[in-house]
Amino acid sequence: MMVNLENIASPIHNMKFTVSPVMRVCIKCNSSDRAKLLKGLDLLHKSDLMAEYTTTESGEHFIAGSGELHLEMCVKDLRLYSRNLEIDVSDPEVFYRETDLEEQFLEPVYLVEFQAPKRALPAIYHIINERKGTQFEEMHRQGTPLVNIKAIISVKESFGLSSAVKDKTDGQASSQCVDWGRYDPLDPDSWI
C-alpha cells in the first residue's frame, strides 16, 4: 500500500514562547567590523528564537533577552558566530512599562524558586529582603531537610542572585528565576 505523505503531513508552525524579553544590552564594535557583527547577529537570531535584536537609526545594536543568564549566553554565542569579534557590551537595561490611565510605571518581576536545607533558610530570607522581594510560599519537603520557597523579586533586583545564593549559603541552596510575564507597580522611591 502506498501512502501519500502530502495529504497527511502537516506543515511546521511557528513556535510561540510564553517568555518575553525583559532586559537588553547594547553591542558596539569598530565600524570596520560591522559586517561581521551583522552576520553574527543574524546567526544568533536564527539559533535563539527568544532573543531579539534591533538596530537604531543611529546604528546602535541591541540584544534583548528574558534574563541575565539568557543575555550572557547570547553575547557568548554572538562572539562565537562573529568569529571572536571584539565587541563592547553595555550593562543590562530593564524594560519598564507605563499604564495609560494613571501614568504609573510597571516593572517586570520574576517568580523565584529557592531550594535550601532548613539551616540555610535565614540566608534565603535575608536575600529576599535585601532584594526587596516578597515571599509567598514555603513548603517543607517531607522526609528531607529541604525547603522550597517561592518569592517575587523584580528583574532589576535579580542581577547576581544566583551567585549571592551560592555565596551566602556556602553552596547549599539554589535559585531559579522564572519569567512569567508579570509586571508590578514600581515604587516611585526606587527611582531615586
C-alpha positions as CSV (number, residue, x, y, z in Angstrom):
1,M,0.0,0.0,0.0
2,M,1.4,3.4,-1.0
3,V,0.8,6.3,1.4
4,N,0.6,9.9,0.1
5,L,2.6,11.9,2.7
6,E,1.5,15.2,1.1
7,N,-2.1,14.6,2.5
8,I,-1.1,13.6,6.0
9,A,2.0,15.6,6.8
10,S,1.3,18.9,8.4
11,P,3.4,22.0,7.9
12,I,5.6,23.2,10.7
13,H,4.1,26.1,12.6
14,N,6.0,28.9,14.2
15,M,6.7,28.3,17.9
16,K,5.1,30.7,20.4
17,F,7.0,31.4,23.6
18,T,5.5,32.4,26.9
19,V,8.6,34.3,28.0
20,S,9.3,37.8,26.7
21,P,12.4,40.0,26.7
22,V,12.6,41.9,30.0
23,M,16.1,43.4,29.5
24,R,18.6,44.3,26.9
25,V,22.3,45.2,26.3
26,C,23.9,47.5,23.7
27,I,26.5,45.9,21.5
28,K,29.2,48.0,19.9
29,C,32.2,47.2,17.7
30,N,34.6,49.0,15.4
31,S,32.8,50.4,12.3
32,S,35.2,48.3,10.1
33,D,33.8,45.1,11.7
34,R,30.2,46.0,11.2
35,A,29.6,43.3,8.5
36,K,30.9,40.6,10.9
37,L,28.7,41.9,13.7
38,L,25.6,41.8,11.5
39,K,26.3,38.3,10.3
40,G,26.8,37.2,13.9
41,L,23.5,38.9,14.9
42,D,21.7,37.1,12.1
43,L,23.1,33.7,13.1
44,L,22.2,34.5,16.8
45,H,18.6,35.3,15.7
46,K,18.4,32.0,13.8
47,S,19.7,30.0,16.6
48,D,17.9,31.6,19.5
49,L,14.3,32.5,18.7
50,M,13.7,34.0,22.1
51,A,16.5,36.6,21.6
52,E,15.5,39.8,19.9
53,Y,17.9,42.2,18.3
54,T,17.3,45.7,16.9
55,T,19.3,48.4,15.3
56,T,18.5,52.0,15.9
57,E,18.7,54.7,13.3
58,S,22.0,55.9,14.8
59,G,23.5,52.4,14.3
60,E,23.3,51.1,17.9
61,H,22.7,47.4,18.1
62,F,20.7,45.9,21.0
63,I,20.1,42.3,22.1
64,A,17.0,41.7,24.3
65,G,16.5,38.6,26.3
66,S,14.5,37.0,29.1
67,G,17.1,37.4,31.8
68,E,20.7,38.0,32.9
69,L,21.8,34.4,32.1
70,H,20.0,34.5,28.7
71,L,21.8,37.7,27.7
72,E,25.1,36.3,28.8
73,M,24.6,33.3,26.6
74,C,23.5,35.5,23.7
75,V,26.7,37.6,24.0
76,K,28.8,34.4,24.2
77,D,27.1,33.0,21.1
78,L,27.4,36.3,19.3
79,R,31.2,36.3,19.9
80,L,31.4,32.8,18.5
81,Y,29.2,33.5,15.5
82,S,31.1,36.6,14.6
83,R,34.4,34.8,14.9
84,N,35.6,36.2,18.2
85,L,34.9,39.8,17.1
86,E,35.9,42.3,19.8
87,I,32.7,43.8,21.0
88,D,31.8,46.1,23.8
89,V,28.7,45.2,25.8
90,S,26.8,47.6,28.0
91,D,25.3,46.8,31.4
92,P,21.8,45.3,31.1
93,E,18.8,47.7,31.0
94,V,15.5,46.5,32.3
95,F,12.3,47.2,30.3
96,Y,9.6,49.2,32.2
97,R,6.1,49.8,31.1
98,E,3.7,52.7,31.8
99,T,0.0,52.4,32.3
100,D,-2.3,54.6,30.1
101,L,-4.7,55.7,32.9
102,E,-2.8,56.6,36.0
103,E,0.6,57.1,34.3
104,Q,2.0,54.6,36.7
105,F,5.3,52.8,35.9
106,L,5.3,49.0,35.9
107,E,8.4,46.8,36.3
108,P,8.9,43.2,35.2
109,V,9.1,40.7,38.1
110,Y,10.3,37.1,38.4
111,L,8.8,34.3,40.3
112,V,11.9,33.0,42.1
113,E,12.0,29.4,43.4
114,F,14.6,28.7,46.0
115,Q,15.6,25.2,47.3
116,A,17.6,25.1,50.5
117,P,18.2,23.0,53.6
118,K,16.5,24.3,56.8
119,R,19.8,25.5,58.2
120,A,20.2,27.8,55.2
121,L,16.8,29.5,55.5
122,P,18.0,32.6,57.4
123,A,20.3,33.4,54.5
124,I,17.5,32.9,52.0
125,Y,15.2,35.2,54.0
126,H,17.9,37.8,54.1
127,I,18.5,37.6,50.3
128,I,14.8,38.0,49.6
129,N,14.5,41.0,52.0
130,E,17.8,42.6,50.7
131,R,16.4,42.5,47.2
132,K,13.0,43.9,48.2
133,G,11.3,40.6,47.4
134,T,8.1,39.2,48.7
135,Q,8.0,35.6,49.9
136,F,4.6,33.9,49.3
137,E,5.1,30.2,49.8
138,E,7.3,27.9,51.9
139,M,7.0,24.1,51.6
140,H,8.9,21.6,53.6
141,R,9.7,18.5,51.6
142,Q,8.6,15.7,53.8
143,G,11.4,13.2,54.7
144,T,14.2,15.6,53.6
145,P,15.9,18.6,55.2
146,L,15.0,20.6,52.1
147,V,12.5,23.5,51.9
148,N,11.1,25.1,48.7
149,I,10.5,28.8,48.9
150,K,8.7,30.9,46.3
151,A,9.1,34.7,46.1
152,I,8.5,37.6,43.8
153,I,11.6,39.7,43.0
154,S,11.9,42.5,40.5
155,V,14.1,41.8,37.4
156,K,16.2,44.8,38.4
157,E,16.9,43.3,41.8
158,S,17.7,39.8,40.4
159,F,21.1,40.7,38.9
160,G,23.7,38.4,40.5
161,L,21.0,36.5,42.5
162,S,22.3,33.0,41.7
163,S,25.9,33.9,42.8
164,A,24.6,35.6,46.0
165,V,22.5,32.5,46.9
166,K,25.5,30.2,46.5
167,D,27.9,32.6,48.4
168,K,25.6,33.3,51.3
169,T,24.6,29.6,51.8
170,D,28.0,28.1,51.1
171,G,26.6,26.4,48.0
172,Q,23.8,24.6,50.0
173,A,20.9,26.4,48.2
174,S,19.9,27.2,44.7
175,S,17.6,29.6,43.0
176,Q,15.7,29.7,39.7
177,C,14.2,32.8,38.1
178,V,11.0,32.2,36.1
179,D,9.8,34.9,33.7
180,W,6.0,34.7,33.9
181,G,5.1,37.8,32.0
182,R,4.1,39.7,35.2
183,Y,4.6,43.5,35.7
184,D,4.1,45.1,39.1
185,P,3.7,48.8,40.0
186,L,7.0,50.4,40.5
187,D,7.8,52.1,43.8
188,P,8.4,55.8,43.0
189,D,11.2,55.8,45.6
190,S,13.1,53.2,43.8
191,W,13.9,55.8,41.0
192,I,15.9,57.9,43.4
